[in-house]
Structures are given as structure tokens and as C-alpha cells.
Amino acid sequence: MTADLAVGLPKLELTGHLLLALPVMMICCLLAGRLSGRLGQPPVIGDILTGIALGPSLLGAVWPTGQHWLFPDAMLPVINALAQLGLVLFMFLVGYELNLGHVRDRGRSAVLVSNVSIALPLLGGVLLAFAMYDRFAGRHVSFLTFALFIAVSMSITAFPVLARILTDRKIDRTPVGALSLTCAAIDDITAWCLLALVTALAKGGSPLSVLLTVALSLAFACAVWFALRPMLARGVERWPAGRSALPVVLSGILLGAFTTEWIGVHAIFGAFLFGAVVPRDNAVVASAVDKMRSLTLVMLLPLFFVQTGLRTEFRLLGADPTLWAWCALITGVAILAKWTGSTGAARLTGFGWQDAFSLGALMNCRGLTELVVLGVGLQLGVITPTVFTMLVVMTLLTTMLTAPALTLIDRVSARRTHAAPRTEMVMK
């Protein structure tokens, strides 16, 4: 059957394969995103499922010849390079859209909730690592590196996806919505710092070289914040109104990414830092960012999802109940630790049970940010493809759980609100 399906597939040059694969990916992501929206899910779920569907887990299992023809081995390095470029640009957008004012305005409650919502999953991840290390760690990976990475993957909250969910449900300006965004921002900053440490440990080799990498990273972050940020603010004020700032913005992103890559941590950190310091209240900069956002989200980012799908092989789990049990354990720890920590901390800061549970559901959303972290871990060899697949399953389930959980919490609260007056009337 496979041979019959292979008949008629034309022979194409590498450029031809790429020119065909790009519209296939974009159209599939567009349709899947719309379907996800109708099902009450954020569009990123459709993008993730599109990547998995075009990879070996679905298309490769049903029609391996067609899947290999659409994504030949010679094209994989091209997809990887473009996906990494899209990832760098996207991380700039994450930094650019990260409102640090939220962190300052929310004060103690945000600090407490965010710290607990990170600390408990970190602890859960370390405990998981003790059980997983001997069987699942990559070759020549130290326990510290493996444990720290699993801990980071448990503690992620997807700031961009969370913002989209809050906006769609029109709760972004409510106290729980504003607090969740603030905590997600703090979580993201903490997660990127810890991931930078994991990268340094995985690449550094000797303790001295790791310390040097960390020191250079801190020096670069200080230079960006204290020197580059005011320079950009002054430069933007003097920039001619009719001249595009896109070449300068793109150059800054790529140079920042190159610097952190050269230091020994991932390129995404330089792009993220540059995005965090770019002035936000300038029309010229906003216009440049909008132009870049369109290309990134429509064409380059789908390549990242496809690359993730090409790396995700559910056949590695197969019908082995032990592996699926590990997958269930990882997902359970991720949900329980994040939700319990966020809900408990919210209660301590004075939130009611409904808002506290809602905050826990929101903080449990991992989405695209988690996939970025997992991709870095797989690229560094910290985790194996099997663990990568397990963590992708966890990412899907925790992200898909967010919207239904919020709906269920609202319904339960509404029923209790309606039931309370009736009870009072009966007592009277």
C-alpha cells in the first residue's frame, strides 16, 4: 500500500521541497488553530498538534514514504536553521511583550505566589529526577544537570499563551487575571535564568568554565539593562519619524542572540533580553515589531512546531505500559505541584477559593514556552527522545486542561451562589 501511495510523487530539488512544505505547514497551522479556537482551546494547541501530525507519530506512521518525501533528510538542517531563527525572533517578542510594570505593581502577593508556584514544581521535578535518572538521562549527563532540567520543565508557565487565554475570556483586567500575568512574568524570568544555568552546566565541562559562563551571562545582562537600555531610549527619541527601524531592531535581536550563543548559553536568551529593554512607547519601534511579528508568527514559528513534531515519536512509548505510567506520573506531578502551590499561595494572600483555584489553573498552562525549554534540553542531550516525547504529552495535557478547568470552576461557583439564597429561604 505504501508503495502504491508513493507512485506519482515527483522528484524535487531541495528548494522545491521547502517551497511546498512551507505553505503546507502554514495552512495546516491556520486550520488547526481555528479548530482549536472553536473547541475553546488556544490556537497554540492546534499548532502543536499540527507539528505532531506532520511528524513520524501520525503522517510517518500512516504514510512513511509521503512523510519522508515532504520532509527529506537533506531538508531537516534547513528546517532546523529556520526554526531556530523563528524561535529567536519569537523570544524577542516574549521579552518585548513582558510588562515589567506588572511585577512592580503587584508587590508582595505576586512575589509570594510566583515563588511558591515555582518552588513546589522545582521540588517535584528534583524528586522525579531521582527516580528517572538511571533509566532516562542522556549519555554523560550529570545528575545535577538532569535534575535541574526536569525541575525547570515542571515549573514553566507559558506567558504568551496565558495572555491569549485571559484576553479571550475577558478576564485579563480582573484581579486574578492581572496577578496570574504578573506571576507568569516572574516565572518566565526565573525559568530562563535556571535554563541558562542548565545550558552552562551541559556545555561547560569543568566547574571553572561553568562559573565563567555564568559570570559572562550576568555581565551581559547587566550591560544590556544598565547601558543598552538607556542608549536605546535616547536613540529612539532622535529617530526620524518616517524611517523604518526594522533593520536596527533585527540587527539588535541577532547580535544579542549571537552574544549569548558565543558566551555558552542558548541564543534565545540574548533575544529575550534585547526584547525586554527595547522601548515600548514609540510608534516607530512598534511599527517595526508589528512587521516582524507577522512574519514570525505566520511562517517561521510553524517551522518550530513542525520541528518539534519531527522530534516527537509516540512510537518510542509504543504499547509499553511502564513508559505510559512514567508519562502519567510526570503529568500528575506537573499538575499537582503547580496547581497546589499556586492555589495555596493565593489563599495565603487573601484570595477566595474560586479565584485561588482559577489562578492555579492559569499557572498550570505551559504551552509554547515549555516546548522551547524541551527543545533546548533535547538539543543539548540532557534528555533522550523518549523523555522528550513524555514531556510533550505533559505539555499538551496541561495546556489543554486550562480552559475547561476555568469553565468548570466558574460553573461550580455559580451553582453554589444560586444554591445559597435557597438554603437561607428554607431555614427562614
Secondary structure, 3 states (H helix, E strand, C coil): CHHHHHCCCCCCCHHHHHHHHHHHHHHHHHHHHHHHHHCCCCHHHHHHHHHHHHCCCCHHHHCHHHHHHHCCHHHHHHHHHHHHHHHHHHHHHHHHHCCHHHHHHHHHHHHHHHHHHHHHHHHHHHHHHHHHHHHHECCCCCHHHHHHHHHHHHHCCCHHHHHHHHHHCCCCCCHHHHHHHHHHHHHHHHHHHHHHHHHHHHHHCCHHHHHHHHHHHHHHHHHHHHHHHHHHHHHHHHCCCCCCCHHHHHHHHHHHHHHHHHHCCCHHHHHHHHHHHCCCCCHHHHHHHHHHHHHHHHHHHHHHHHHHHHHCCHHHCCCCHHHHHHHHHHHHHHHHHHHHHHHHHHHHCCCCHHHHHHHHHHHCCCHHHHHHHHHHHHHHCCECHHHHHHHHHHHHHHHHHHHHHHHHHHHHHHHHHHHHHHHHHHHC
